[in-house]
Amino acid sequence: MKRIGLLLLLLGLFSCSVREKTPPQVILGAEQGIELQPAGWSDLKNFNGDDLKEAIPAFELSCQAVLEKPEILSMAKIKIEPAAYTKICRRFLAADMAETKDFKRFLVENFRPYLVLENLNPQGKFTSYYEAEIRASKHKHGKYQYPIYGRPNDLLEINLKDFDKTLPNRRLLGRAADGKVVPYYTRAEISRNGVDAPVVLWGDDAVDIYLMQIQGSAVALLDDGTAVRIRYADNNGHEFVGIGSILLKKGLLKPGQASMDKIRDWLKQNPEQARISMDENPRFIFHRLSDAPGPVGALGVPLTAGRSLAVDNRYIPLGSLIWLVTTGPDKKPIEKLVAAQDIGGAIKGAVRGDYFWGHGEEALLSAGKMNAPGQYYILLPRHAEVKISD
């Protein structure tokens, strides 16, 4: 009898340990269209295999941004309690971690993972982007005839919530006309008529500038032998339409040919049709020069290759940590810790991400081919209340 009692006690302890690793499968926030399902660390694929020390610099940059602007954590539908997160960040920065085992212990002690679902579906689409490279000049001359515009002088910004607190926190861009705020000029209008904006640099290729706008940033190799970084400054407020979908719809590219390198080659080989097709994407990106050590995302920090993710910040707060589970263009799994540090015109949805691949031609070849299903977990402060709301 004593042996049976001891066996039952051991089974009871084992059962408790399993319940601690895998919390009850409750769904939080279903009425918002975005849901969180509590998970255990053992649910995260490759949690024991990821070289977490590679993510330490990205998290450090996120923490620095969050400490400067903690309110950014509560701007998405998933609300992170700023006081709880900044406390974790201060503890992390003070610890001066450098090893995977130490960072892993820190994550487990301070966070809890939640699977993100949209309309009860954990699956979403994951693509990738890179930092482009262009040739440019500070002055218009010779082959440098294509302007790279800074933020227009007549671009106006309004937020619905500033006028009525019951309205969504939504940023709108436009211009003044006849005493009203109207939509800003489309890409086609800007291409045709120019715009009231400073010219940051002059590029030598319209296609390269277009692709830079899609990626958001670039390294500009100048004709004087120097190089500068160009980063995102703003956009014209119009919806993004992907050039790949435009060319496929017209039958100018066949299915399977819409990788970024093949799109670039086709555009350069067909300049007149390229100009018409590019103008069918109404979104236009404005830029500014940057002295940052890498491309700067919407969080305001340099992106880290393989550890930064662009998200839809209507749902996922910038500055948060994400456990990403998807597949790369080589069919190899991508199962790792990343930081939500950027946004993108095509990144729409609660389970949607754009993985930052890095800089240069090799990154283009990888990033341009990535388009895979996947899912992710958001890491939320362990001892804070979980909130989902508009």
N, C-alpha and C positions, 0 to 999 in steps of 0.2 A: 504493500500500500504506500509505503514511504517513497519507493521508487516511482510509482505512478504519480504521486503528488509532486515529486521533484520534476518529472517529465512534463507535467501540465504547467508547472511554474515556468520552466524553460521555454515551453511553447508560447506561453503568455507573454514572456519578455521578448521573444523573437517577433511575435505579432505586433507588439507595441513599436519595436524598432522599425518594422516595415511601414507601419502607419506614419511614423515620423518622416520617413524618407519620401513617401508618396502620400500627400495629403488627400483628404476627401475630394472627389471630383465634382465640386460645386462650380457653378458658372456665375460670375459676377458681371453685372452691367448689360444683360441681354437686351434691355429696353433701349439701349443706346446704339445698337447695331454693331458694337464692338464688345467682345467679351474677354474675360480673363479666367483661365482655369489654373488653380494652384497646382504646382508641380514639385517634384523632389529633384535634388541634384542628380540622382541616378537616372532621371528621365532625359537629361541633356546628353545627346549623342557626342561622344568623344571628349566628355568633360575631363576625363583622366588622361587623355592623350594630347590635348591642345597645349602648346608651349605658351602658357599664359603670360610669361614675362614679355612677350612681343606686344601685348596689349597694354602694358603698363604706361608707356608714353602717351598713348591715345587717351586713356582714362585720366592721366595727369592733366592733359590739356582741357578735357571736358570739365574736370573739377575746377580748374582755374577760371573757366568761363562761367560756370554755375555760381561760384563764390562772388563773382562780379555782378551777375544778374540772376539771382535765384528765382525770380518770378517766371523765368522761362520754363521752369519745371511744371507750372500749373496752367500753361496756355493750351495744352492739348486736351482731348477728351479723357485720356488717362492722366490723372492728376498725381504728381509726386509731391509729397509734403516737403516744401523747401527746407524747413528747419531740420528735418530728419536727414535729408540728403546732404546738406552742407556740413552737418556734423560728421557724417561718414567721410566726406571729402577732406575735411580738416584732419581727421584721424589718419587717413591714407597719406596725405602729403607730409604729415609729421613723421610717419613711419619710415619713409625713404626706402621703399621696397625695391628689390632688384631680382628676386628669384621667383620662379613659378610656384614652388611649394608655399612660399609665404603669401603670395598674392591669392592663391587658391584658398588658403585658410581664411584670409581676410574676406573674400567673397562669401564664403559659406557662413561666416560669423555675422556678416552685416546685411546680407541680401537674401531674398527668397525669389525663385523663378516662377513666372506665370506664363503659361502658353497663351498667345494672343490669337483670338478667333474673330472672324467677321461673319455675322449671321450664322453662327455656330460652325463655320468652316475654318479650320486651321491652315488650309493651304492657300498660298498666294504665289505671285510671280516675282522672280528675282533676276535682275539684269545687272550690268556692270558698266562703269565708266572709267575714264582715265584723264590724265592731264595732257592736253594736246601740245603740239609744238608748231610754231609758225615763224615766218620770216617777216620782218617789219622794219620801219624806219621812223625816226622822230619827225621827219619832214616828207612832204609829198614831192616825189620826183621819180623819174624813170619808170620802173615797173611798180613802184609803191604808190598805187592809185586808189586803194580801197580803204575807206575810213573805218577805224575802230572807235565807236562813239562812247563817250562817257555818259553819265546820267543827264538827261535833257533838262534844260532850264525851265521848261514849261510843264514838266511832269508833276502832277498833283497826286497826293495820297490821302485817302480818307478811310476811316474804319467805322463800320456800322455801329459798333458798340459805343463809340464816342458820342453818338447822337441819341441812342436808346439802349440802356443797359440790358434790356430783355432780348436784344438782337444778338446774333452770333458775332463772335470776335473774328471779323473778316476784313482783310485789307483789300481795298480797291484802288486801282490806278487809272488816271484819266487826265484830261486837260480842260481848261476853261474855254467855252465858246458860247457867245450870246448870253452871258450871265448864268450858264449852267455848266456842270461838270459832265463831260461826254467821254466816251471811250477814247483812249489814246490811239495814235496812228498805228496801223498794222505794218507788218514787215514789208508788204508790197508797196505801201504808201511811203515808208521810209526809204526803201530802195529807189523809188522813183523820184522823190522830191527832197530827200535829205531830211534833216531834223535840227532843231535848235539845241545843239549839244556840243560840248567841246570834243575835239578829236584827240583821243589818247595817243594813238599811233596810226601809221599808214601801213597796211599790209600789202603783200604782192600777189595774193590769190584769194578770190572771193569764196571759193569752196573751203579753204583752210579756215577762214574767218567764220564761216557758217558752222563748221564742225566744232570750232572753239566755243561758239555760243551754245551748242548742244551740251558740251562737256562743262561749260561754265568758267573754265580758266585755261591758261596756257603759259608756256614759256616762249617768249618772243626773242628770237635771235636777230639782233639788230645789225644793220649794215655797217656800223662802226666797230664791229667786232665784240661788242658787249651783249649781255643778255639780261632781260628783265622779266618778271612775272606779271601776268595780267590776271586779275580776279573779277569775279562777278560784282557788279555795283547795283543793278536793278533790272527790271523788265518792263515791257509796255502793257502788262495786264491782260494780254490775250491768251487764250488756251494754246497749249503746245500740241502740234500735230507732227508726228514722227516722219522724217523724210523716207524711211524705209517703207512705211505703209503707203505713202503717197506714190512712190515709184512702183510698188507692187500693184496698187489699185489701177494704175495706168497701164500695166503690163510692160513697163520698161525694164523691170527686173522680174525674174522668175522666182518662185518659192525656193528657199534654200540659198539664194544669192544675196540676201539682205543683211549680211554681216557688215560691220562698219568699214572695213578695208575695201570690200567690194563696192559698197555704196560710194566711198570716196573716189575709187578708180573710175566708176561710171560717170560721176558728176564731172570729173576733170576731162574725161574724154568726150563729153557732150555738153559743152558750155552753155549753149542757148537753151536747150531743154532743161538743163540744170538750173538756170536762172529762173525760169518759169515755175519749175517744181519747188524750188526752195522758197519762193514767194508765197506758195500755197500754205506754208506754215505761218500763221499770223503772228506768232510770238517772236519778239526781238529782245535780245539781251544786251544790256549796256555794261561797260567794263571800267575798271580803274587799275592803275599800277599798284603793285604790292612789293614790299620788301620782306615778306614772310619767307621762311625757309622752305615752304611747300605751298601747294594750292590751298586756299582758305575756303572753308565751307560756310554754310548759313549760321553755324554756331559761332563763327568768328575766330576759329582756330585752324591751324594748318592740318590738312588731312594726312592720315597715316595709311600707306599702301597696305592693303589686306586687313586693316583693322577699323576703317571708317565706313559707315553706311549712310546713304541718303534715304530718308523715310518721308512719309506724309505726316507733317507735323500738326495736322488737324487731329491726329489720333495718337501719335507717339511723340512724347516730349523730347526735344533736342537736349543733349547732355546725358541721356539715359544709356545704360548698358544693355546690350542685346546678345542673346545666344542664337546665332544663325545656323540653320540647318538647310543646306541646299546643295546644288551640284554645279561645278565649274564647266567651262566649255570643253575641257578634256575628259568629261564624265567622271572626274574625281570628286569625291565629296568635299564640301566646304562646311565644316562643323567646328565653329570657333566663336570666341568672344569678340564682339565688335562694339563700336561706340556710335550712337546716333548723332552725327555731327553735320549733316547736310540735308538739303531738300532738292527736288527737281521737278520741272514742269510735267514730266510724264509719270511721276511717282504719286499715284493716286490710290488710296485704299488703306485699310487698317493693317493688312498683311501684304506689304509691298515694299521692296527694297532695291536699292542700286548700290552695288558693292564697288568700292573704290579700288581699282587694280594698281594704279601707280602712274608713272610717267614714261613717255616715249613710245617708239614704234612697237616694241614687244608688248607693252601694256595695251596698245590699241588692238593688236591681233587677238589678245585674250579677251579684253573687255567687249569688243565688237561682236563676239560670237556667243556671249553668255546670255541665255534666256531659258530659265529653268524653274520648275515648281519648287516650293520649299515652305518652310515655316520658321517662326522664331519665338523665343521666350524673352520677355522683358524682365529685368532684375529690379525688384522694388525693395526699398528699405524694410528689413525684417520686422522692426518694431513700430512701423507706422501704419496708419489706416489706409486701406486701398480705396480710391475714389475714382468713379467714372461718371462724367457728366458733360453737358454741352459747355 
